[in-house]
Amino acid sequence: MRKILFILCLLTASFTSNAQNGNRKWFEGRVYHSSGEVFDGLVSWAPPRKGEYEDGDQVLYRANEQSEVFPIPYYKINSFIMGDDSIVVSHNVQFKNSPFMTVLLDNPTKLYTNKVTKNGFPLIINTGGFTGNVGMGVGVGTSVGGGVKTTYYYGANPDKVTKLEKKQFIEVMSTMMADKPDVVVKIKDKTFRYGDMQDLLTFYFTGQMPKRSYDQ
């Protein structure tokens, strides 16, 4: 029985590893190295899992699809661009295990997100079952209850930020977006709430009210 459980654990680990490598996405981007060099090419990063790295985080970079992949640790990066996202490095000890902050609003008081992948619960699905004392099913490993935890912060720079709480939403976002009075009106009349951050940003940048699923 112990041998069977050991084999199933190996299958789970293999499945998870292959899934992560197969799902890795690459985007056109740019890495601003701490040495002052700038590297254009393809960039890949995903929010880290708790305990994934001993210290901080890293970005994967390659010059093109045929080039070698280079992992670059956070302490050698000033910032990087990945697709449409601009991401900076926080040296605040609070973010020692997840130092990358995505810039959502680049005003005097900036809005950031910090993302961490939640560890799900391992789940093994037996596709064959046991027959007598010799039969053995094939275990397929997956997980449930995972996903990405997104937390909003605001401040003058990524080293000095304050967590944006729901009860502060109207006051803080009205101040940050004060350059667009029509947006502030929508914040104060609660057209946009804490959970509507992406829609609020769309309205701020485009002036167009986003189409919501419940408006259809």
C-alpha positions in Angstrom: 0.0 0.0 0.0 2.8 2.4 0.8 4.4 1.6 -2.5 1.2 2.5 -4.3 0.8 5.8 -2.5 4.5 6.6 -3.3 3.8 6.0 -7.0 0.7 8.1 -6.9 2.6 11.0 -5.3 5.2 10.8 -8.0 2.5 10.9 -10.7 1.0 14.0 -8.9 4.3 15.8 -8.8 5.0 15.0 -12.5 1.6 16.1 -13.6 1.8 19.4 -11.7 5.3 20.1 -13.0 4.4 19.4 -16.6 1.2 21.4 -16.3 3.1 24.4 -15.0 5.8 24.2 -17.7 3.3 23.6 -20.4 1.1 26.6 -19.3 3.9 29.1 -19.2 3.1 32.2 -21.3 5.6 34.5 -22.9 5.0 38.1 -23.8 7.0 40.7 -25.6 8.6 42.9 -23.0 11.7 44.6 -21.6 13.8 44.0 -18.5 15.6 47.0 -16.8 18.5 45.3 -15.1 20.1 46.7 -12.0 23.4 47.1 -13.9 21.8 49.7 -16.1 21.4 47.4 -19.1 18.0 47.1 -20.9 17.0 43.7 -22.4 14.3 43.6 -25.0 12.8 40.2 -25.9 10.3 37.8 -24.5 9.4 37.9 -20.8 7.6 35.3 -18.6 6.4 35.8 -15.0 3.5 34.4 -13.0 2.6 35.2 -9.3 4.7 32.9 -7.1 3.3 30.3 -4.8 4.1 30.5 -1.1 7.5 28.9 -0.5 8.2 28.5 -4.3 11.5 30.5 -3.9 13.8 30.7 -0.9 14.2 34.4 -1.4 12.0 36.7 -3.4 10.9 36.0 -7.0 12.3 35.8 -10.5 11.5 36.6 -14.1 12.3 34.4 -17.1 13.8 36.2 -20.1 14.9 35.1 -23.6 15.8 37.2 -26.6 13.5 35.3 -29.0 11.6 32.0 -29.2 14.7 30.1 -30.2 17.0 31.6 -27.6 18.1 30.2 -24.2 16.0 31.0 -21.2 17.6 33.0 -18.5 16.1 33.3 -15.0 16.7 36.8 -13.5 16.3 37.2 -9.7 14.4 40.1 -8.4 17.4 41.8 -6.8 19.0 42.2 -10.3 15.8 43.9 -11.7 14.7 47.5 -11.3 11.5 47.0 -13.3 10.2 45.1 -16.3 7.5 45.3 -18.9 5.5 42.2 -19.8 2.9 42.7 -22.5 0.7 45.6 -21.3 1.9 45.3 -17.7 4.5 47.6 -16.1 6.0 45.9 -13.0 8.3 47.3 -10.4 10.3 45.8 -7.5 9.4 46.6 -3.9 12.2 46.5 -1.3 9.7 46.7 1.5 10.4 43.7 3.8 6.6 43.1 3.8 6.9 41.8 0.3 10.2 39.8 0.7 8.5 36.7 -0.8 6.5 38.5 -3.5 8.4 41.7 -4.4 6.9 42.4 -7.8 4.2 45.1 -7.9 2.1 45.8 -11.0 1.5 49.5 -11.6 -2.1 50.1 -12.3 -2.1 53.9 -12.0 1.0 56.0 -12.4 -0.1 59.3 -10.8 1.7 61.1 -8.0 0.0 58.6 -5.7 0.3 55.3 -7.5 -2.0 52.3 -7.4 -0.3 48.9 -7.4 -1.4 45.2 -7.2 0.6 42.5 -5.5 -0.3 39.0 -6.6 0.4 35.6 -5.0 -0.7 32.2 -6.3 -2.6 30.4 -3.5 -1.6 26.8 -2.9 -4.6 24.5 -3.7 -5.3 21.1 -2.0 -3.8 18.1 -3.9 -6.4 15.9 -5.5 -5.7 12.5 -7.1 -8.3 11.0 -9.4 -8.1 7.3 -9.8 -8.9 6.4 -13.4 -8.8 2.7 -13.2 -9.5 1.4 -9.6 -8.2 -1.6 -7.9 -8.9 -5.2 -8.9 -8.1 -7.9 -6.4 -4.6 -7.7 -4.9 -2.8 -6.9 -8.2 -4.8 -4.4 -10.2 -3.9 -0.7 -9.9 -5.6 2.4 -11.4 -3.7 5.4 -12.8 -3.6 8.4 -10.6 -4.0 11.8 -12.2 -2.8 14.6 -10.0 -4.5 18.1 -9.9 -5.4 20.6 -7.2 -8.5 22.4 -6.0 -8.9 25.7 -4.1 -6.0 27.5 -5.8 -6.1 30.7 -7.8 -4.4 34.1 -7.6 -4.8 36.4 -4.6 -4.7 40.1 -5.7 -4.2 42.8 -3.1 -4.3 46.6 -3.9 -1.8 49.0 -2.5 -1.2 52.8 -2.9 1.7 55.1 -2.3 4.3 57.4 -3.8 6.6 54.4 -4.7 6.6 50.6 -4.3 8.8 50.8 -1.1 6.3 52.9 0.8 2.7 51.7 0.3 -0.5 51.3 2.2 -3.0 48.5 1.7 -6.2 49.7 0.1 -9.1 48.6 2.3 -12.7 48.6 1.2 -13.7 51.2 3.8 -11.1 53.6 2.3 -12.0 53.0 -1.3 -14.1 56.1 -1.9 -11.7 58.5 -0.2 -8.5 57.1 -1.6 -9.6 56.5 -5.2 -11.3 59.9 -5.3 -8.0 61.6 -4.4 -5.9 59.5 -6.8 -8.3 60.2 -9.7 -9.1 63.8 -8.8 -7.8 65.0 -12.2 -10.9 63.5 -13.8 -14.0 64.9 -12.0 -16.5 62.7 -13.9 -14.7 59.6 -12.6 -14.8 60.9 -9.1 -18.5 61.3 -9.4 -18.9 57.7 -10.3 -16.8 56.7 -7.3 -18.7 58.7 -4.9 -22.2 57.6 -6.1 -20.9 54.0 -5.8 -21.2 53.2 -9.5 -17.8 51.7 -9.0 -17.0 49.8 -5.8 -13.9 48.1 -4.5 -14.7 44.9 -6.5 -15.1 47.0 -9.7 -11.4 48.1 -9.8 -10.7 47.0 -13.4 -13.9 48.6 -14.7 -13.1 51.8 -12.8 -9.6 51.9 -14.4 -11.1 51.3 -17.8 -13.5 54.2 -17.3 -10.6 56.4 -16.0 -8.3 55.7 -19.0 -10.9 55.6 -21.8 -13.9 57.6 -20.6 -16.2 54.8 -21.7 -18.4 52.8 -19.3 -17.4 49.2 -19.5 -20.0 46.6 -20.5 -20.8 44.4 -17.5 -22.3 41.0 -17.7 -25.2 41.9 -15.4 -26.0 44.9 -17.7 -26.8 42.7 -20.6 
